[in-house]
Every structure is written in C-alpha cells, then in structure tokens.
Amino acid sequence: MEQSELRAWESRCIQEEPPGCRAGCPIGVDARAFVLAMGRDDLRGARAILDKTMPLAGVTARLCEAPCERFCKRQTIGGPLAIGRLERFCAGATEAVGKILRLPARTKRVSVVGGAPSGLTVAFDLAKKGYPVTVLHGPDGPGGWLRHLPETVLPGAVLAGEVERLRTLGVLFQESADPTAWVTGDIPGDAWYVGGDDPLAAPLARRLGDVDPRTRAFACVGWFGGGLTPLSAPYRFITACAEGREAAVSVDRYLQGASLTASRVEPRHGHTALFTNIDGIAPVERLEPAAGAGYDRSEALREARRCLDCQCLECVRHCVYLQEFKGYPKTYARQVYNNSAIVKGTHLANRLINSCSLCGQCTILCPHDFSMAELCHQARQVMVREGRMPPSAHWFALEEMASVRDASLACHAVGTTRSRYLFFPGCQLVGIRPEQSLALYDLLREMETETGLWFDCCGAPARWSGRAAEAGDQGNRLLRVWEEMGRPQVVTACSSCLQLFREHLAQIPVDSVWNLLAGRCWPPDRSHALSATPLALSDPCTSRHDTVTRGSVRSLLQGIDQVLAPLAMSGALTECCGFGGLMENANPALARRVCEERVAQSPAPFLTYCAMCRDQLARTGKPTYHLLDLLMPKTARDPAETPASPSQRRVNRRQFVDRIRAARGDGPAEEAEPWHRVRLLLFDGASALLEQRRILEDDLRQVLWQAVQQRNGFMHGSDGRQLASATIGPVTFWVEYFVEEGACRVLRAWSHRMRIAGRKG
C-alpha cells in the first residue's frame, strides 16, 4: 500500500472528526472530553482539559458565551448541554492544574498593544512558544474592560491570578501614561499586535486600516490585529479570544518567515463530518440550577451525564471483529499500511487482516462507505502475491476446497441428455445436510425434468484467502464444465456460491433455488408447521445485497404461515456467522464470539437458509433451523442437532457423490482408497479436539494405513500402544494408538507444519 492509498483510506473514516461542540468552539476546546470528565466527577481532570486549550482558563471559563452549545447533538432531545455553566462551575470549584510548559526562549520580540482579552490571548499563546512578549496597557492595568465586570461575574482575584501566570511565562506588562501616543506606531518589537477590544488601542487599529479576516494581518508588514467585534455581538468575549489566537498563529509564522496561509487549519464554525446516531435515544431535559445563578456540584454532575459522548463507531458497535482489535477503521488502515511495509520480520497485523469475515456490514453502516472487507482482502492479495502470507492461516480451508474439487461431479438427470437447469447445491450443504440436498434435487427434477446436478466448490476459500491465481484457475475450470454441460441455467442453494458466480463468472446465468421455489404454489404441511413458534430469521451475510432472494425466502415463509421474531440486524444489516472470509480458520476463538453475540440478539430459536450459518449458530447451543427443515418436513432435522464435524462433512460429500453415481449406474468415480477401510475407535471428546487441531479422521486413517503397510509404526509403551507419523501435503501428523479387534483405538493425535532444513520430504 502506498502512502497516497493510506491517506485515501484514512479520509473515509470519520471517527477522528471532532464532535459538534468542539467544532463549534472558536478556540477549539475539547468540550466533549471536558464534560465527560465532569460526568465522572473528575473535576481536576476537567480543569486540566480547560487549562490545556483555554487562554487564561480561570477567566475564559467564566466569561465564554458557549457558542458550542448550538452544535450539541442533544439539541433536539432535551436541549443542548449547558457547557457554559459547567465551565463556570469547574472554574469556581478548582485551581489551575500544574505549570504551563514553555518552549525554549526565542530572540525576536513581540509587542501587544492593548491588555483586553484578545491581547492577553496573544501574549499567552506566544509566550508559551518562547517569544519575549510585552503588553502595553492603560492606567487601569492589564485586563481592559474585564476589570469593570462585577465580582459575581469575574472576581478581581481571578483576573490578577491569571495575569500573574502570564508573568511566570515571561510576559512583561508596561503601563502607558498617555495611550494616545500608541497611534504613532513608534513601538519597539519585531512584530506587533493591536487589540481592538481595548478602547485605548482602537485609534491605532483604525489608523492601520482593514485587517485580513483570515490571517488577522494589517497591510502594514508585521502588524496584526483582532478583537474588533462590535459590543452588540452575542459572542464578544470568545470571538475576541479566537481572533487573538488566530493572530498569534500568524505572528509566529511571520517571525519564522513562513507563509501566513499555507496548510493553515481553517476554522470549522461548527462543521464536522462526524456522524453520531441518535435514533432511539430518550430525551433528557436540560437542568436548570435551583439557585438560579449557577450549578452546585450535584447539579453539575447530573447535567454533565446528559452528554452523549458523540462518536461515530457505527461499524465497531455492531462488529465483534472490529471490537476485538481495540480500534476503528482509520487506525486499522494504518496498521495494515505498516504491516505491508515490513519486508522481513514479524507482521504484527496478520491476525487483524486474516480475521475479517469480509461480510461488508461495516460498509453499509459507515456514512462514508469505509470497507474493512476491501481493505483486508486487498492486503491478503498483496501478501500472497509477494510471498509474505503464512500458509497456516488458510491452509485447512484450501485443503477442503481441493478435496471437493477432487470429488466433483457434473451430470444430466437420469434418462436425459441435456440440462435446462443445473443444480449447484454447494459443498457445505452437501457436507452438512446430504439427505436434504438429495431431496431438494428430487424436488427440482419434479419441477423440471431436465435438471442436472453439479457438485463442486465455487472457489470461495481461494477468493477469501486472497489467492487470486488459484481462484482464477478454479473459476476457469467451472466455466469449462458449464460449457461442457451445454451452458444451462445454474441454480444454487448457497448464497456464497451465488455471490461468487455473479461477481466472478458473469457468463454463467445463475439464480437462487429460493427464487425458483418462491414462484411455485408451496403446499404447507400443517402437521409439521412451526407457525406457533416465532423464529428469528438470520440472513447469510453474502445475501446482504441480494434483496430479491431475501424477499423470496420471506415469501416462502409467509406461504407456510411461519411467524418471524424481531431481529434488528437482519436484511442488508445482517451479521456473519463467523465462517465467512475464513474467519473461523484464522481465528476460531473470535468466530465463536461472533456466533455467541449473534444468537444473543433474540431469545427465539434461529432460522437461516445457509447450511454453514445453521451449524455455526447451533454450535452455541441455540436451537437453529435450516429453511429446508420447514419446507420439507419429512427430512427435517432437530434444531438442537450437533453440528457436523469437518471429518463428517468430508465423508458426507464422498457418500453423496457415490449415491448420485450409483443412481445413474455409473459406479464410484474410482476405486475407493484402501485407507478408507481403516476402522477408528476414538477417545472421548476426540471429535472436538480433532476439529480444534484441524485434523480429519481421514488424515488419521491415512497415517495408520501407511504405518501398517510400511511398518513404520513403533512401540511406544509397555502396554502395547504404538506411535505412527506420516506427512500428507504440507502437514506431518502423529497418532498414538492401540490395535484391537481389527480396529485402531486412537489415544492422541497432533500435527505440525515444520520442516527440518536440508531434509527431503
């Protein structure tokens, strides 16, 4: 990934955009962080936030007119937060936190004409940057019109304390007995600021003429001005401070010989791209202080706790995967970029990249269409192409794909020589529900006699793992088979297959079996109806953009009077079961949590029309039906049935193909492998452990067959147990076993992918 690509990705994630309150603050105070600290009763932390951003926080917090409140998301649900009152309470209840940090001293000097709010802001900002600053003020002393405010509004001691803090930063205050002399402009310094909010400096400001509204620069080089807001303006104080702050930026740039405008951050005036979803948030009325003047501590805490903590995080709230890695898409884009920059060494973001289910829900939820699926899939493709993707991440799924390809079958219906339709059930439906796959095929042949059968893998594992070359080879092979079958209409029962065909094999006309079935008058079997039991319909994530198929499924359910329970994240917002994108291969623990979070969204039993979704969701213990259980009740399975293991799926596929060939009178595709005859006796809990370790029972049979044929097993204990190993593909398997009564009782099994350097095989 190039840096330009990273910037493009980052720009699409709006999480780091400021909330409305901060965007609406003329001096950029982090009002959200301040209010949240107040809500935690962390007054010291809240004051530290004010001190960090506010010039002369003790004064500014008391006098700010709080224009930020106009942009509060609570505006329409109880009224905006009383941020101004909260700031005033905090300023009155706390002292300044810590010393103000000052950069090393600089040589160029700045003179500030006028000691009102804008001039004091300039002095504060530039003194922190290390500039020697002199403030010229009238006989009343620093502060200008602030000195004439009532003690109840701004205590004199507070103003004096802030002036003293300026002195600790090295600011010099110089009284002018005759301020009218300022008009001559004969003031020492390398740059000058004229604060028009001090009446004594106003004549000099008028003499200098108009000021540039963006840079605050006068036409006279080196002179800057601000604080010219009319007395009638609603935000006179904070606007003066903001103009002083902008002028301070320009003075700093001028003294360093930099452009006054290049790459300058523009004022937001409340504009932000941050999206915060307020749907369903109950109104909570703005709290008015009982005493009428200001909040007490209890009132301040209650009002602060109305804060919504405006964030976007729409994708993160609904995605267990995005939550898992403790960030959000913008930070993940940076991690992927850094990961791609590593040529040798540990790729720390591999787990992040490989754990995404590629479901695309985040893109639907994101206001700017940020796609973690696209980001992660591109990263996988690049790493595979450059030889930097560890094969261990997806090897099991790729081996599964290869096993399906080796057992593939395409044939016309018995007694026909052509196919108008070609039923492509999908390798997972056949592996999990072989009987229902056959029953569904029989039903399709009743509807159209010239319906052939095509058992194969659509190539999803290769696509999902980023192996474009392998995916392309599989796609070309599928295309050749379809052409050999006479280019019929393909009908699939798997939404993943449907999506893959549509996106990558556009030449092949393909449709969902559910669309085909929805067009016929379905005869409901009342003796097996579940209409009294509402079911939560979980759409497969690969049907997210397939509104037609989702509609057909609902039409079929309506036709049998099946009642559905509410499930918020369904339809276009549906969630993955944890299998998609090979998440279950790369991060099994995360896939389990994804399933658990999904089924927790409804107390009702679940219903889906994806075989893998059915087994993944049922793995949590949630009763889960497949659509075929309702449409063809004679083949219905128990919704609490234990999911098929990978070993059982492999056997089911093999037997399915053998049954089809037997029905055609073809016999098996080839002689059964001799190791198929090895009988296994497995220890308790073996299936779960073997699945966890990605070891198939067929793998054990091959190892044990080789041990018998090649006599390479050896005694491993005085009780007669033996140990055997064999390398199958890239994996070496080890089995500890007893031989008893013509069978092998397996005690333990494990595997590894290590290779000993210099050793062949």
ZIRA-V214277 format. One record per backbone hydrogen bond with DSSP energy under -0.5 kcal/mol. NH is the residue of the N-H (numbers start at 1). CO is the residue of the C=O. Records with the same first field share a line. If there is no record, write none. Layout:
BEGIN
NH=CO / CO
END
This chain:
BEGIN
6=2
7=3
8=4
9=5
10=6
11=7
12=8 / 9
13=10
14=12
17=14
23=19
24=20
25=22
26=24
28=25
31=29
34=30
35=31
36=32
37=33
38=34
39=35
40=36
41=38
42=37
43=41
46=42
47=43
48=44
49=45
50=46
51=47
52=48
53=49 / 50
54=50
57=54
59=56
60=56
61=57
62=59
63=59
64=60
69=66
70=67
71=68
72=69
75=72
76=73
77=74
79=74
83=81
86=82
87=83
88=84
89=85
90=86
91=87
92=88
93=89
94=90
98=96
101=99
103=128
106=130
110=132
111=191
112=134
113=111 / 193
114=112 / 136
120=116
121=117
122=118
123=119
124=120
125=121
126=122
127=123
128=124
129=125
130=127
131=126
132=108
133=131
134=110
135=172
136=112 / 134
137=135 / 174
141=138
143=115
144=141
146=143
147=144
148=145
149=146
153=150
154=150
158=155
159=155
160=156
161=157
162=158
163=159
164=160
165=161
166=162
167=163
168=164
169=165 / 166
170=167
171=166
172=133
174=135 / 172
176=137
177=175
179=176
181=178
182=179
183=180
184=181
185=182
187=185
190=109
191=109
192=222
193=111
194=224
195=113 / 193
196=194 / 226
198=195
199=197
201=198
202=198
203=199
205=201
206=202
207=203
208=204
209=205 / 206
212=217
216=212
218=223
219=208
221=219
223=220
224=192
225=216
226=194
233=230
236=233
239=235
240=236
241=237
242=238
243=239
244=240
245=241
246=242
247=243
248=244
249=245
250=246
251=247
252=248
253=249
254=250
255=251
256=252
257=254
258=253
264=261
270=23
271=268
278=276
281=278
284=77
286=78
292=289
300=296
301=297
302=298
303=299
304=300
305=301
306=303
307=304
317=313
318=314 / 315
319=315 / 316
320=318
323=319
324=320
325=321
326=323
327=322
331=328
332=328
333=329
334=330
335=331
336=332
337=333
338=334
339=335
340=336
341=337
342=339
343=341
348=346
350=347
353=349
354=350
355=351
356=352
364=360
365=361
366=362
369=366
372=370
375=371
376=372
377=373
378=374
379=375
380=376
381=377
382=378
383=379
384=380
385=381
386=382
387=384
388=383
389=383
390=388
393=390
394=391
395=391
398=394
399=395
400=396
401=397
402=398
403=399
404=400
405=401
406=402
407=403
408=405
409=455
411=453
416=413
419=485
420=450
421=450
422=489
423=452
424=422 / 491
425=423
430=426
431=427
432=428
433=429
437=433
438=434
439=435
440=436
441=437
442=438
443=439
444=440
445=441
446=442
447=443
448=444
451=449
452=421 / 450
453=411
454=423
455=409
456=454
463=459
464=460
465=461
466=463
467=462
468=466
471=467
472=468
473=469
474=470
475=471
476=472
477=473
478=474
479=475
480=476
481=477
482=478
483=479
484=480
485=481
486=483
487=482
489=420
490=509
491=422
492=511
493=424
498=494
499=495
500=496
501=497
502=498
503=499
504=500
505=501
508=505
509=507
511=490
513=492
515=512
516=512
517=513
518=514
519=515 / 516
520=517
522=520
524=522
526=524
528=525
529=526
533=530
534=532
535=563
536=605
537=535 / 565
538=536 / 607
539=537
543=540
544=541
546=543
547=545
550=546
551=547
552=548
553=549
554=550
555=551
556=552
557=553
558=554
559=555
560=556 / 557
561=558
562=557
563=561
565=535
570=568
573=570
574=571
575=569
582=579
583=580
584=578
586=582
587=583
591=587
592=588
593=589
594=590
595=591
596=592
597=593
598=594
599=595
600=596
601=598
602=599
605=534
606=623
607=536
608=625
614=610
615=611
616=612
617=613
618=614
619=615
620=617
621=618
622=617
624=639
625=606
627=608
629=626
630=626 / 627
631=627
632=628
635=632
636=633
641=638
649=645
650=646
651=647
652=648
653=649
654=650
655=651
656=652
657=653
658=654
659=655
660=656
661=657
662=658
663=659
664=660
665=661 / 662
666=661
667=661
676=673
677=674
678=675
681=744
683=746
686=683
689=685
690=686
691=687
692=688
693=689
694=691
695=690
700=696
701=697
702=698
703=699
704=700
705=701
706=702
707=703
708=704
709=705
710=706
711=707
712=707
713=707
714=723
716=721
717=721
720=717
722=737
723=714
724=735
726=733
728=726 / 731
729=727
731=728
732=752
733=726 / 731
734=750
735=724
736=748
737=722
738=745
740=738 / 743
743=740
744=679
745=738 / 743
746=681 / 744
747=736
748=736
750=734
752=732
757=755
759=756
END
